[in-house]
Amino acid sequence: MNYSLPHTIENHLGERLIFQRIEHGPDGDRLIAEAFVQPGSGPPMHTHWLQDEGFTVLEGRMGYQVAGQREQYAGPGESVVFPRGVAHRFWNAGSEVLHCEGWLTPPNHFVFYLSSVYAAQNKSGKAQPEFFDAAYLLTRYASEYEMNEIPALIRKVIMPLTYRLGRLLNRYGHFKDAPEPIFASGAKVVRRAAAEV
């Protein structure tokens, strides 16, 4: 699935992201985005296994936390960086819309992945994405992303079983053009050779 930029996604929880552009640099490509988050909203604790992520607050107050550490806050003009492999979360800790500019490097499948997560949340009408879609995304892209607040038993057993059941029931036709997962192999990143839709 290819998305032309800029590309906007929204979920019913009060989060809107505009993926603006890809910047090419000597250290690789960087996805630039703009986020608008309603008070109290923001993603739960999660990990990007293959990507670094950063935000600069333009307006409002961002709360953020790295797993195992205390909650912290950033205001306008302040920046926060989350290195790959570090579980983190952020939220709007103020009473007005939080407006941030963000970046992610390398972009990998982030636009596809987060677009799919938002669509699955909107489908379910809850914070939790629709269950079969969640199983697909969390199982197929486990080498790239992890939702840390989901208990390990559900993440490692229930989700993979639901994913397989969803494949048997042909629940994933809307993912037929989904990109291949990426796996880290030593210092380089490789794509899985065989498609599993």
Biotite code that builds the C-alpha atoms (Angstrom):
import biotite.structure as struc

atoms = struc.array([
    struc.Atom([0.000, 0.000, 0.000], chain_id="A", res_id=1, res_name="MET", atom_name="CA", element="C"),
    struc.Atom([1.495, 3.264, -1.078], chain_id="A", res_id=2, res_name="ASN", atom_name="CA", element="C"),
    struc.Atom([0.340, 6.575, 0.329], chain_id="A", res_id=3, res_name="TYR", atom_name="CA", element="C"),
    struc.Atom([1.044, 9.878, -1.354], chain_id="A", res_id=4, res_name="SER", atom_name="CA", element="C"),
    struc.Atom([2.167, 12.605, 1.016], chain_id="A", res_id=5, res_name="LEU", atom_name="CA", element="C"),
    struc.Atom([0.800, 14.635, 2.617], chain_id="A", res_id=6, res_name="PRO", atom_name="CA", element="C"),
    struc.Atom([-1.532, 11.979, 4.068], chain_id="A", res_id=7, res_name="HIS", atom_name="CA", element="C"),
    struc.Atom([-3.902, 12.646, 6.987], chain_id="A", res_id=8, res_name="THR", atom_name="CA", element="C"),
    struc.Atom([-5.312, 10.091, 9.429], chain_id="A", res_id=9, res_name="ILE", atom_name="CA", element="C"),
    struc.Atom([-7.674, 10.569, 12.375], chain_id="A", res_id=10, res_name="GLU", atom_name="CA", element="C"),
    struc.Atom([-9.119, 8.301, 15.006], chain_id="A", res_id=11, res_name="ASN", atom_name="CA", element="C"),
    struc.Atom([-12.275, 8.804, 17.026], chain_id="A", res_id=12, res_name="HIS", atom_name="CA", element="C"),
    struc.Atom([-10.183, 9.286, 20.196], chain_id="A", res_id=13, res_name="LEU", atom_name="CA", element="C"),
    struc.Atom([-9.058, 12.775, 19.227], chain_id="A", res_id=14, res_name="GLY", atom_name="CA", element="C"),
    struc.Atom([-5.775, 12.147, 17.448], chain_id="A", res_id=15, res_name="GLU", atom_name="CA", element="C"),
    struc.Atom([-5.024, 13.554, 13.986], chain_id="A", res_id=16, res_name="ARG", atom_name="CA", element="C"),
    struc.Atom([-1.737, 13.026, 12.175], chain_id="A", res_id=17, res_name="LEU", atom_name="CA", element="C"),
    struc.Atom([-0.606, 14.604, 8.949], chain_id="A", res_id=18, res_name="ILE", atom_name="CA", element="C"),
    struc.Atom([2.307, 12.745, 7.369], chain_id="A", res_id=19, res_name="PHE", atom_name="CA", element="C"),
    struc.Atom([3.876, 15.701, 5.550], chain_id="A", res_id=20, res_name="GLN", atom_name="CA", element="C"),
    struc.Atom([6.930, 14.532, 3.631], chain_id="A", res_id=21, res_name="ARG", atom_name="CA", element="C"),
    struc.Atom([10.051, 12.393, 3.503], chain_id="A", res_id=22, res_name="ILE", atom_name="CA", element="C"),
    struc.Atom([13.342, 14.208, 4.038], chain_id="A", res_id=23, res_name="GLU", atom_name="CA", element="C"),
    struc.Atom([16.427, 12.590, 2.520], chain_id="A", res_id=24, res_name="HIS", atom_name="CA", element="C"),
    struc.Atom([19.657, 13.038, 4.445], chain_id="A", res_id=25, res_name="GLY", atom_name="CA", element="C"),
    struc.Atom([23.135, 11.563, 4.864], chain_id="A", res_id=26, res_name="PRO", atom_name="CA", element="C"),
    struc.Atom([21.850, 9.343, 7.692], chain_id="A", res_id=27, res_name="ASP", atom_name="CA", element="C"),
    struc.Atom([18.866, 8.073, 5.687], chain_id="A", res_id=28, res_name="GLY", atom_name="CA", element="C"),
    struc.Atom([15.247, 9.013, 5.167], chain_id="A", res_id=29, res_name="ASP", atom_name="CA", element="C"),
    struc.Atom([13.143, 10.748, 7.795], chain_id="A", res_id=30, res_name="ARG", atom_name="CA", element="C"),
    struc.Atom([9.335, 10.924, 7.839], chain_id="A", res_id=31, res_name="LEU", atom_name="CA", element="C"),
    struc.Atom([8.083, 14.350, 8.958], chain_id="A", res_id=32, res_name="ILE", atom_name="CA", element="C"),
    struc.Atom([4.617, 14.580, 10.493], chain_id="A", res_id=33, res_name="ALA", atom_name="CA", element="C"),
    struc.Atom([2.380, 16.978, 12.349], chain_id="A", res_id=34, res_name="GLU", atom_name="CA", element="C"),
    struc.Atom([0.195, 15.800, 15.245], chain_id="A", res_id=35, res_name="ALA", atom_name="CA", element="C"),
    struc.Atom([-2.905, 17.296, 16.829], chain_id="A", res_id=36, res_name="PHE", atom_name="CA", element="C"),
    struc.Atom([-3.981, 15.529, 20.034], chain_id="A", res_id=37, res_name="VAL", atom_name="CA", element="C"),
    struc.Atom([-7.055, 16.290, 22.134], chain_id="A", res_id=38, res_name="GLN", atom_name="CA", element="C"),
    struc.Atom([-6.712, 16.623, 25.944], chain_id="A", res_id=39, res_name="PRO", atom_name="CA", element="C"),
    struc.Atom([-6.098, 13.260, 27.595], chain_id="A", res_id=40, res_name="GLY", atom_name="CA", element="C"),
    struc.Atom([-5.516, 11.467, 24.282], chain_id="A", res_id=41, res_name="SER", atom_name="CA", element="C"),
    struc.Atom([-2.341, 9.836, 23.001], chain_id="A", res_id=42, res_name="GLY", atom_name="CA", element="C"),
    struc.Atom([-0.975, 6.387, 22.192], chain_id="A", res_id=43, res_name="PRO", atom_name="CA", element="C"),
    struc.Atom([-0.436, 3.807, 24.955], chain_id="A", res_id=44, res_name="PRO", atom_name="CA", element="C"),
    struc.Atom([2.988, 2.435, 25.853], chain_id="A", res_id=45, res_name="MET", atom_name="CA", element="C"),
    struc.Atom([4.570, 1.052, 22.663], chain_id="A", res_id=46, res_name="HIS", atom_name="CA", element="C"),
    struc.Atom([7.926, 0.238, 21.096], chain_id="A", res_id=47, res_name="THR", atom_name="CA", element="C"),
    struc.Atom([9.331, 0.923, 17.644], chain_id="A", res_id=48, res_name="HIS", atom_name="CA", element="C"),
    struc.Atom([11.915, -1.824, 17.262], chain_id="A", res_id=49, res_name="TRP", atom_name="CA", element="C"),
    struc.Atom([13.526, -0.426, 14.110], chain_id="A", res_id=50, res_name="LEU", atom_name="CA", element="C"),
    struc.Atom([12.900, 3.329, 14.292], chain_id="A", res_id=51, res_name="GLN", atom_name="CA", element="C"),
    struc.Atom([13.897, 6.421, 16.245], chain_id="A", res_id=52, res_name="ASP", atom_name="CA", element="C"),
    struc.Atom([11.131, 8.948, 16.929], chain_id="A", res_id=53, res_name="GLU", atom_name="CA", element="C"),
    struc.Atom([11.116, 12.559, 18.046], chain_id="A", res_id=54, res_name="GLY", atom_name="CA", element="C"),
    struc.Atom([8.648, 15.377, 18.732], chain_id="A", res_id=55, res_name="PHE", atom_name="CA", element="C"),
    struc.Atom([8.843, 19.125, 19.161], chain_id="A", res_id=56, res_name="THR", atom_name="CA", element="C"),
    struc.Atom([5.903, 20.734, 20.938], chain_id="A", res_id=57, res_name="VAL", atom_name="CA", element="C"),
    struc.Atom([4.517, 23.690, 18.992], chain_id="A", res_id=58, res_name="LEU", atom_name="CA", element="C"),
    struc.Atom([1.480, 24.410, 21.210], chain_id="A", res_id=59, res_name="GLU", atom_name="CA", element="C"),
    struc.Atom([0.122, 22.816, 24.367], chain_id="A", res_id=60, res_name="GLY", atom_name="CA", element="C"),
    struc.Atom([1.627, 20.486, 26.958], chain_id="A", res_id=61, res_name="ARG", atom_name="CA", element="C"),
    struc.Atom([2.903, 16.996, 26.226], chain_id="A", res_id=62, res_name="MET", atom_name="CA", element="C"),
    struc.Atom([3.164, 14.344, 28.892], chain_id="A", res_id=63, res_name="GLY", atom_name="CA", element="C"),
    struc.Atom([5.555, 11.519, 28.088], chain_id="A", res_id=64, res_name="TYR", atom_name="CA", element="C"),
    struc.Atom([7.038, 8.488, 29.771], chain_id="A", res_id=65, res_name="GLN", atom_name="CA", element="C"),
    struc.Atom([9.686, 5.891, 29.038], chain_id="A", res_id=66, res_name="VAL", atom_name="CA", element="C"),
    struc.Atom([8.843, 2.461, 30.501], chain_id="A", res_id=67, res_name="ALA", atom_name="CA", element="C"),
    struc.Atom([10.064, 2.172, 34.088], chain_id="A", res_id=68, res_name="GLY", atom_name="CA", element="C"),
    struc.Atom([10.664, 5.908, 34.475], chain_id="A", res_id=69, res_name="GLN", atom_name="CA", element="C"),
    struc.Atom([8.592, 8.735, 35.904], chain_id="A", res_id=70, res_name="ARG", atom_name="CA", element="C"),
    struc.Atom([6.191, 10.823, 33.836], chain_id="A", res_id=71, res_name="GLU", atom_name="CA", element="C"),
    struc.Atom([7.700, 14.000, 32.366], chain_id="A", res_id=72, res_name="GLN", atom_name="CA", element="C"),
    struc.Atom([6.359, 17.026, 30.517], chain_id="A", res_id=73, res_name="TYR", atom_name="CA", element="C"),
    struc.Atom([7.349, 19.216, 27.579], chain_id="A", res_id=74, res_name="ALA", atom_name="CA", element="C"),
    struc.Atom([6.002, 22.605, 26.517], chain_id="A", res_id=75, res_name="GLY", atom_name="CA", element="C"),
    struc.Atom([6.264, 24.779, 23.408], chain_id="A", res_id=76, res_name="PRO", atom_name="CA", element="C"),
    struc.Atom([9.730, 24.749, 21.861], chain_id="A", res_id=77, res_name="GLY", atom_name="CA", element="C"),
    struc.Atom([10.834, 21.637, 23.795], chain_id="A", res_id=78, res_name="GLU", atom_name="CA", element="C"),
    struc.Atom([11.749, 18.390, 22.070], chain_id="A", res_id=79, res_name="SER", atom_name="CA", element="C"),
    struc.Atom([11.582, 14.743, 23.122], chain_id="A", res_id=80, res_name="VAL", atom_name="CA", element="C"),
    struc.Atom([13.386, 11.828, 21.409], chain_id="A", res_id=81, res_name="VAL", atom_name="CA", element="C"),
    struc.Atom([12.575, 8.126, 21.804], chain_id="A", res_id=82, res_name="PHE", atom_name="CA", element="C"),
    struc.Atom([15.355, 5.826, 20.507], chain_id="A", res_id=83, res_name="PRO", atom_name="CA", element="C"),
    struc.Atom([14.420, 2.589, 18.760], chain_id="A", res_id=84, res_name="ARG", atom_name="CA", element="C"),
    struc.Atom([13.772, -0.310, 21.091], chain_id="A", res_id=85, res_name="GLY", atom_name="CA", element="C"),
    struc.Atom([12.681, 1.927, 24.002], chain_id="A", res_id=86, res_name="VAL", atom_name="CA", element="C"),
    struc.Atom([9.077, 1.504, 25.184], chain_id="A", res_id=87, res_name="ALA", atom_name="CA", element="C"),
    struc.Atom([7.380, 4.883, 25.527], chain_id="A", res_id=88, res_name="HIS", atom_name="CA", element="C"),
    struc.Atom([4.084, 6.728, 25.490], chain_id="A", res_id=89, res_name="ARG", atom_name="CA", element="C"),
    struc.Atom([2.946, 10.318, 25.197], chain_id="A", res_id=90, res_name="PHE", atom_name="CA", element="C"),
    struc.Atom([-0.314, 12.190, 25.688], chain_id="A", res_id=91, res_name="TRP", atom_name="CA", element="C"),
    struc.Atom([-1.875, 15.620, 25.787], chain_id="A", res_id=92, res_name="ASN", atom_name="CA", element="C"),
    struc.Atom([-1.327, 16.691, 29.393], chain_id="A", res_id=93, res_name="ALA", atom_name="CA", element="C"),
    struc.Atom([-2.985, 20.089, 28.936], chain_id="A", res_id=94, res_name="GLY", atom_name="CA", element="C"),
    struc.Atom([-6.489, 21.449, 28.527], chain_id="A", res_id=95, res_name="SER", atom_name="CA", element="C"),
    struc.Atom([-6.084, 22.577, 24.896], chain_id="A", res_id=96, res_name="GLU", atom_name="CA", element="C"),
    struc.Atom([-5.124, 20.752, 21.717], chain_id="A", res_id=97, res_name="VAL", atom_name="CA", element="C"),
    struc.Atom([-1.514, 19.532, 21.736], chain_id="A", res_id=98, res_name="LEU", atom_name="CA", element="C"),
    struc.Atom([0.168, 20.461, 18.446], chain_id="A", res_id=99, res_name="HIS", atom_name="CA", element="C"),
    struc.Atom([3.538, 18.874, 17.682], chain_id="A", res_id=100, res_name="CYS", atom_name="CA", element="C"),
    struc.Atom([5.874, 18.350, 14.804], chain_id="A", res_id=101, res_name="GLU", atom_name="CA", element="C"),
    struc.Atom([7.362, 14.889, 14.756], chain_id="A", res_id=102, res_name="GLY", atom_name="CA", element="C"),
    struc.Atom([9.832, 12.765, 12.847], chain_id="A", res_id=103, res_name="TRP", atom_name="CA", element="C"),
    struc.Atom([10.546, 9.075, 12.488], chain_id="A", res_id=104, res_name="LEU", atom_name="CA", element="C"),
    struc.Atom([13.610, 7.451, 10.954], chain_id="A", res_id=105, res_name="THR", atom_name="CA", element="C"),
    struc.Atom([13.710, 5.304, 8.959], chain_id="A", res_id=106, res_name="PRO", atom_name="CA", element="C"),
    struc.Atom([10.073, 5.615, 7.785], chain_id="A", res_id=107, res_name="PRO", atom_name="CA", element="C"),
    struc.Atom([9.728, 1.882, 6.990], chain_id="A", res_id=108, res_name="ASN", atom_name="CA", element="C"),
    struc.Atom([5.996, 0.985, 7.083], chain_id="A", res_id=109, res_name="HIS", atom_name="CA", element="C"),
    struc.Atom([4.896, 3.541, 9.655], chain_id="A", res_id=110, res_name="PHE", atom_name="CA", element="C"),
    struc.Atom([2.353, 5.359, 7.464], chain_id="A", res_id=111, res_name="VAL", atom_name="CA", element="C"),
    struc.Atom([0.700, 2.049, 6.533], chain_id="A", res_id=112, res_name="PHE", atom_name="CA", element="C"),
    struc.Atom([0.855, 0.666, 10.066], chain_id="A", res_id=113, res_name="TYR", atom_name="CA", element="C"),
    struc.Atom([-0.571, 3.677, 11.892], chain_id="A", res_id=114, res_name="LEU", atom_name="CA", element="C"),
    struc.Atom([-3.168, 4.309, 9.166], chain_id="A", res_id=115, res_name="SER", atom_name="CA", element="C"),
    struc.Atom([-4.318, 0.708, 9.675], chain_id="A", res_id=116, res_name="SER", atom_name="CA", element="C"),
    struc.Atom([-4.370, 1.049, 13.477], chain_id="A", res_id=117, res_name="VAL", atom_name="CA", element="C"),
    struc.Atom([-6.490, 4.228, 13.284], chain_id="A", res_id=118, res_name="TYR", atom_name="CA", element="C"),
    struc.Atom([-8.872, 2.573, 10.790], chain_id="A", res_id=119, res_name="ALA", atom_name="CA", element="C"),
    struc.Atom([-9.232, -0.449, 13.101], chain_id="A", res_id=120, res_name="ALA", atom_name="CA", element="C"),
    struc.Atom([-9.929, 1.829, 16.090], chain_id="A", res_id=121, res_name="GLN", atom_name="CA", element="C"),
    struc.Atom([-12.551, 3.676, 14.104], chain_id="A", res_id=122, res_name="ASN", atom_name="CA", element="C"),
    struc.Atom([-14.056, 0.331, 13.043], chain_id="A", res_id=123, res_name="LYS", atom_name="CA", element="C"),
    struc.Atom([-14.342, -0.842, 16.670], chain_id="A", res_id=124, res_name="SER", atom_name="CA", element="C"),
    struc.Atom([-15.462, 2.536, 18.053], chain_id="A", res_id=125, res_name="GLY", atom_name="CA", element="C"),
    struc.Atom([-13.135, 1.959, 21.035], chain_id="A", res_id=126, res_name="LYS", atom_name="CA", element="C"),
    struc.Atom([-9.513, 2.585, 21.978], chain_id="A", res_id=127, res_name="ALA", atom_name="CA", element="C"),
    struc.Atom([-8.803, -1.075, 21.193], chain_id="A", res_id=128, res_name="GLN", atom_name="CA", element="C"),
    struc.Atom([-8.673, -1.717, 17.430], chain_id="A", res_id=129, res_name="PRO", atom_name="CA", element="C"),
    struc.Atom([-11.093, -4.222, 15.898], chain_id="A", res_id=130, res_name="GLU", atom_name="CA", element="C"),
    struc.Atom([-9.808, -7.584, 17.167], chain_id="A", res_id=131, res_name="PHE", atom_name="CA", element="C"),
    struc.Atom([-9.018, -9.389, 13.890], chain_id="A", res_id=132, res_name="PHE", atom_name="CA", element="C"),
    struc.Atom([-7.290, -6.307, 12.463], chain_id="A", res_id=133, res_name="ASP", atom_name="CA", element="C"),
    struc.Atom([-5.337, -5.878, 15.700], chain_id="A", res_id=134, res_name="ALA", atom_name="CA", element="C"),
    struc.Atom([-4.267, -9.532, 15.550], chain_id="A", res_id=135, res_name="ALA", atom_name="CA", element="C"),
    struc.Atom([-3.130, -9.079, 11.951], chain_id="A", res_id=136, res_name="TYR", atom_name="CA", element="C"),
    struc.Atom([-1.108, -5.937, 12.644], chain_id="A", res_id=137, res_name="LEU", atom_name="CA", element="C"),
    struc.Atom([0.406, -7.043, 15.956], chain_id="A", res_id=138, res_name="LEU", atom_name="CA", element="C"),
    struc.Atom([1.363, -10.498, 14.674], chain_id="A", res_id=139, res_name="THR", atom_name="CA", element="C"),
    struc.Atom([2.517, -9.713, 11.144], chain_id="A", res_id=140, res_name="ARG", atom_name="CA", element="C"),
    struc.Atom([4.499, -6.620, 12.188], chain_id="A", res_id=141, res_name="TYR", atom_name="CA", element="C"),
    struc.Atom([5.762, -7.855, 15.584], chain_id="A", res_id=142, res_name="ALA", atom_name="CA", element="C"),
    struc.Atom([9.345, -7.408, 14.370], chain_id="A", res_id=143, res_name="SER", atom_name="CA", element="C"),
    struc.Atom([8.669, -3.688, 13.892], chain_id="A", res_id=144, res_name="GLU", atom_name="CA", element="C"),
    struc.Atom([6.183, -2.619, 16.599], chain_id="A", res_id=145, res_name="TYR", atom_name="CA", element="C"),
    struc.Atom([4.988, -3.790, 19.989], chain_id="A", res_id=146, res_name="GLU", atom_name="CA", element="C"),
    struc.Atom([2.070, -2.608, 22.102], chain_id="A", res_id=147, res_name="MET", atom_name="CA", element="C"),
    struc.Atom([3.564, -3.033, 25.558], chain_id="A", res_id=148, res_name="ASN", atom_name="CA", element="C"),
    struc.Atom([0.362, -2.664, 27.583], chain_id="A", res_id=149, res_name="GLU", atom_name="CA", element="C"),
    struc.Atom([-1.128, -5.809, 26.041], chain_id="A", res_id=150, res_name="ILE", atom_name="CA", element="C"),
    struc.Atom([-0.336, -8.737, 28.373], chain_id="A", res_id=151, res_name="PRO", atom_name="CA", element="C"),
    struc.Atom([2.312, -11.127, 27.016], chain_id="A", res_id=152, res_name="ALA", atom_name="CA", element="C"),
    struc.Atom([-0.121, -14.105, 26.911], chain_id="A", res_id=153, res_name="LEU", atom_name="CA", element="C"),
    struc.Atom([-2.492, -12.176, 24.633], chain_id="A", res_id=154, res_name="ILE", atom_name="CA", element="C"),
    struc.Atom([0.343, -10.719, 22.532], chain_id="A", res_id=155, res_name="ARG", atom_name="CA", element="C"),
    struc.Atom([2.251, -13.983, 22.068], chain_id="A", res_id=156, res_name="LYS", atom_name="CA", element="C"),
    struc.Atom([-0.526, -16.617, 22.060], chain_id="A", res_id=157, res_name="VAL", atom_name="CA", element="C"),
    struc.Atom([-4.045, -15.205, 21.581], chain_id="A", res_id=158, res_name="ILE", atom_name="CA", element="C"),
    struc.Atom([-3.141, -12.663, 18.868], chain_id="A", res_id=159, res_name="MET", atom_name="CA", element="C"),
    struc.Atom([-1.202, -15.148, 16.679], chain_id="A", res_id=160, res_name="PRO", atom_name="CA", element="C"),
    struc.Atom([-4.056, -17.683, 16.988], chain_id="A", res_id=161, res_name="LEU", atom_name="CA", element="C"),
    struc.Atom([-6.615, -14.996, 16.109], chain_id="A", res_id=162, res_name="THR", atom_name="CA", element="C"),
    struc.Atom([-4.433, -13.947, 13.170], chain_id="A", res_id=163, res_name="TYR", atom_name="CA", element="C"),
    struc.Atom([-4.416, -17.523, 11.836], chain_id="A", res_id=164, res_name="ARG", atom_name="CA", element="C"),
    struc.Atom([-8.177, -17.825, 12.370], chain_id="A", res_id=165, res_name="LEU", atom_name="CA", element="C"),
    struc.Atom([-8.672, -14.532, 10.535], chain_id="A", res_id=166, res_name="GLY", atom_name="CA", element="C"),
    struc.Atom([-6.660, -15.884, 7.589], chain_id="A", res_id=167, res_name="ARG", atom_name="CA", element="C"),
    struc.Atom([-8.817, -19.050, 7.536], chain_id="A", res_id=168, res_name="LEU", atom_name="CA", element="C"),
    struc.Atom([-11.971, -16.908, 7.617], chain_id="A", res_id=169, res_name="LEU", atom_name="CA", element="C"),
    struc.Atom([-10.677, -14.588, 4.857], chain_id="A", res_id=170, res_name="ASN", atom_name="CA", element="C"),
    struc.Atom([-10.914, -11.536, 7.137], chain_id="A", res_id=171, res_name="ARG", atom_name="CA", element="C"),
    struc.Atom([-7.870, -9.798, 5.644], chain_id="A", res_id=172, res_name="TYR", atom_name="CA", element="C"),
    struc.Atom([-8.837, -8.952, 2.069], chain_id="A", res_id=173, res_name="GLY", atom_name="CA", element="C"),
    struc.Atom([-8.432, -5.244, 2.888], chain_id="A", res_id=174, res_name="HIS", atom_name="CA", element="C"),
    struc.Atom([-4.761, -5.967, 3.678], chain_id="A", res_id=175, res_name="PHE", atom_name="CA", element="C"),
    struc.Atom([-4.028, -7.665, 0.332], chain_id="A", res_id=176, res_name="LYS", atom_name="CA", element="C"),
    struc.Atom([-1.551, -4.920, -0.663], chain_id="A", res_id=177, res_name="ASP", atom_name="CA", element="C"),
    struc.Atom([0.061, -4.662, 2.778], chain_id="A", res_id=178, res_name="ALA", atom_name="CA", element="C"),
    struc.Atom([3.865, -4.290, 2.738], chain_id="A", res_id=179, res_name="PRO", atom_name="CA", element="C"),
    struc.Atom([6.117, -7.133, 3.753], chain_id="A", res_id=180, res_name="GLU", atom_name="CA", element="C"),
    struc.Atom([7.335, -7.008, 7.366], chain_id="A", res_id=181, res_name="PRO", atom_name="CA", element="C"),
    struc.Atom([10.898, -5.903, 8.007], chain_id="A", res_id=182, res_name="ILE", atom_name="CA", element="C"),
    struc.Atom([13.248, -7.865, 10.249], chain_id="A", res_id=183, res_name="PHE", atom_name="CA", element="C"),
    struc.Atom([16.531, -6.734, 11.780], chain_id="A", res_id=184, res_name="ALA", atom_name="CA", element="C"),
    struc.Atom([19.413, -9.019, 10.874], chain_id="A", res_id=185, res_name="SER", atom_name="CA", element="C"),
    struc.Atom([22.583, -7.915, 12.608], chain_id="A", res_id=186, res_name="GLY", atom_name="CA", element="C"),
    struc.Atom([23.280, -4.344, 11.571], chain_id="A", res_id=187, res_name="ALA", atom_name="CA", element="C"),
    struc.Atom([21.063, -4.402, 8.487], chain_id="A", res_id=188, res_name="LYS", atom_name="CA", element="C"),
    struc.Atom([17.319, -4.643, 7.961], chain_id="A", res_id=189, res_name="VAL", atom_name="CA", element="C"),
    struc.Atom([15.801, -7.286, 5.682], chain_id="A", res_id=190, res_name="VAL", atom_name="CA", element="C"),
    struc.Atom([12.294, -7.807, 4.329], chain_id="A", res_id=191, res_name="ARG", atom_name="CA", element="C"),
    struc.Atom([10.528, -11.152, 4.655], chain_id="A", res_id=192, res_name="ARG", atom_name="CA", element="C"),
    struc.Atom([10.569, -12.940, 1.299], chain_id="A", res_id=193, res_name="ALA", atom_name="CA", element="C"),
    struc.Atom([7.181, -14.679, 1.421], chain_id="A", res_id=194, res_name="ALA", atom_name="CA", element="C"),
    struc.Atom([3.896, -12.804, 1.673], chain_id="A", res_id=195, res_name="ALA", atom_name="CA", element="C"),
    struc.Atom([1.400, -13.892, 4.305], chain_id="A", res_id=196, res_name="GLU", atom_name="CA", element="C"),
    struc.Atom([-1.940, -12.169, 3.886], chain_id="A", res_id=197, res_name="VAL", atom_name="CA", element="C"),
])
